[in-house]
Amino acid sequence: MAFLTDRKRAMGLGSAKSGTAHHWSMTLSSVALLILIPMFVFTFGPALGGTYEEILAYYSRPFPAIIAALTIAVGFKHFNDGAQTLIEDYVHGTAQKVTIILVTCLSYGAAAVGVFAIARLAL
């Protein structure tokens, strides 16, 4: 029978030292989305149902383009952080690392495509 102290039994099972930073990142992106989503809805509303030329003229103005780009960027960053937490909780081993890499590539790729589309409309 092995006699282990409480500290020896708990060694390697403690904090990963990144929980607080992850929590603050999620909190900040949540607050940012709490502000950005209504602004996006109210700036997107007047453009809804317009022709291509009207949409192009609308998003050529800086305010709607900046709000749309920020909403896309912050939304996908928030999605990436949340999905990473889910993956860390429910997927283990090599599949966890591969899945986190795939979800990160997917979220940053989708954010890049969205911001590029807004930039094409704005410029």
C-alpha positions in Angstrom: 0.0 0.0 0.0 1.4 3.4 -1.0 1.3 6.1 1.5 0.8 9.4 -0.4 0.3 12.8 1.0 -2.6 14.9 -0.1 -0.3 17.1 -2.1 1.3 14.2 -3.9 -2.1 12.8 -4.8 -3.2 16.1 -6.2 0.0 16.8 -8.2 -0.7 17.3 -11.9 -4.5 17.6 -11.3 -4.6 21.3 -10.5 -5.3 24.4 -12.4 -4.0 24.8 -16.0 -3.3 28.5 -15.1 -5.4 29.8 -17.9 -9.0 29.7 -16.5 -9.1 33.3 -15.4 -7.8 34.7 -18.7 -10.3 32.6 -20.6 -13.1 33.7 -18.3 -12.2 37.4 -18.8 -11.9 36.9 -22.6 -15.4 35.4 -22.7 -16.8 38.1 -20.5 -15.4 40.9 -22.5 -16.5 39.4 -25.8 -20.0 38.9 -24.3 -20.2 42.5 -23.2 -19.0 43.7 -26.6 -21.6 41.5 -28.4 -24.2 42.8 -26.0 -23.5 46.3 -27.4 -22.6 45.3 -31.0 -25.6 43.0 -31.8 -28.3 45.7 -31.3 -26.2 48.3 -33.2 -25.8 45.8 -36.0 -29.5 45.1 -36.2 -30.4 48.8 -36.3 -27.7 49.6 -38.9 -28.6 46.5 -41.0 -32.3 47.2 -40.9 -32.4 50.2 -43.3 -30.3 48.2 -45.9 -32.6 45.1 -45.7 -34.5 44.5 -49.0 -32.5 47.1 -51.0 -31.0 46.5 -54.4 -27.3 45.7 -54.9 -26.5 49.3 -55.7 -28.3 50.6 -52.6 -26.5 48.1 -50.4 -23.2 49.1 -51.9 -23.9 52.7 -51.3 -25.1 52.0 -47.7 -22.0 50.0 -46.7 -19.7 52.5 -48.4 -20.4 54.7 -45.4 -17.9 53.9 -42.6 -20.3 53.5 -39.6 -22.4 50.5 -40.9 -19.3 48.8 -42.3 -17.3 49.2 -39.1 -20.2 47.9 -37.0 -20.7 44.9 -39.3 -17.0 44.0 -39.3 -16.7 44.3 -35.6 -19.8 42.2 -35.0 -18.4 39.5 -37.3 -14.9 39.5 -35.8 -16.0 39.6 -32.1 -18.8 37.0 -32.8 -16.5 34.5 -34.3 -13.8 35.0 -31.6 -16.5 34.4 -29.0 -17.7 31.3 -30.9 -14.1 30.0 -31.0 -13.6 30.4 -27.2 -16.9 28.8 -26.4 -16.3 25.9 -28.8 -12.8 25.3 -27.4 -14.3 25.0 -23.9 -16.8 22.5 -25.1 -14.2 20.5 -26.9 -11.9 20.5 -23.8 -14.7 19.2 -21.7 -16.0 16.4 -23.9 -13.2 15.3 -26.3 -10.0 13.8 -25.1 -6.6 12.7 -26.4 -5.3 13.5 -29.9 -8.9 14.0 -31.2 -9.1 17.0 -28.8 -6.1 18.7 -30.2 -7.2 18.1 -33.8 -10.7 19.3 -33.2 -9.5 22.5 -31.5 -7.2 23.2 -34.4 -10.1 22.6 -36.9 -12.6 24.7 -35.0 -10.0 27.5 -34.7 -9.2 27.4 -38.4 -13.0 27.3 -39.2 -13.8 30.3 -37.0 -10.9 32.5 -38.0 -11.5 31.6 -41.7 -15.2 32.4 -41.5 -14.4 35.7 -39.7 -11.8 36.6 -42.4 -14.3 35.8 -45.2 -16.9 38.0 -43.5 -14.6 40.9 -42.9 -13.3 40.6 -46.5 -16.9 40.7 -47.8 -17.6 43.9 -45.8 -14.3 45.4 -47.0 -15.2 44.7 -50.6 -18.6 46.4 -50.1 -17.1 49.3 -48.3 -14.2 50.0 -50.7 
